[in-house]
């Protein structure tokens, strides 16, 4: 019995890692994809994509353009043109292993009719000669992420039934958890497969954790769409938002007390802010390489992250206060 046919959808903003992604996909042995759809989501065309890296799969590669609408919209544009029973989403910064296609064939062949999605196993390689940085440890957390579309196969029928990705999620964050919850609510089961995909740590500046705080607005959207218990159902870690709120509140209260001339209260609030900030910084510094550059970056960003996180959460709560769940979940 032959394995079900599948199509690979890869959204990209033209990062150099796309070449390695396509090259690894072409070198995978076994059950080759019916088609590879590369969705170019660059706001403006700036040079050609490295499609020739797909080697023997080049004649199966098709490109679409979405003009910078975000990963959710890019994936939607791709799967809505798929003609196979299964759609496999890969991010452009992953590299499938040589036996990926063969193991995917087993995953798809063994999926019962009630299985709507099969997640691939992610492996994030870390340096062997030193402790990982905060950014590297954060990326390592993807290994335990549930239903991450870095490597996620969905029945095309299931995607159609729930309407695909919710394009109100503008970043590559929580849009995959939202889709998984809606697919499960529609009666499908999601399981983990055998295939393994490598997810290297991409280069990042020391301040990369600051723009990442925009994801708190997406958490607020998830709260509105799925209720306050979505964290457990999506198997998502809660993070430190509550602690960030306490630290930020202490800073604001301290400033208010100082302006009001209440020196003792201001000193207490300042001490609480200092203790909270120091605890956060140490929690990020101690597991890492503890180089001067890493320590300086962790101290600086640990001061800024709490108010940024709270600001983005509040902004998301206000912005999404009237949104309704995406249709097609029944």
Secondary structure, DSSP 8 states (H G I E B T S, - for coil): -----EEEEEEES--THHHHHHHHHHH--SS--SEEEEEE--SS--S---GGGGGGGGGGEEEEE--S--HHHHHHHHHTT--SSEEEEEETT-EE-TTHHHHHHHHHHT--TTEEEEEEEEE----SSS---HHHHHHHGGGG-TT-TTEEEEEHHHHHHHTSS-TT--SSSSHHHHHHHHHHHTT-EEEEEEEEEE-------TTHHHHGGGHHHHHHHHHHHH-TTHHHHTT---TTHHHHHHHHHHHHHHHHHHHTT-HHHHHHHHHHHHHHHHHHHHHHHTTS---HHHHHHHHHHHHHHHHHHHHHHHHHHHHTTT----S---
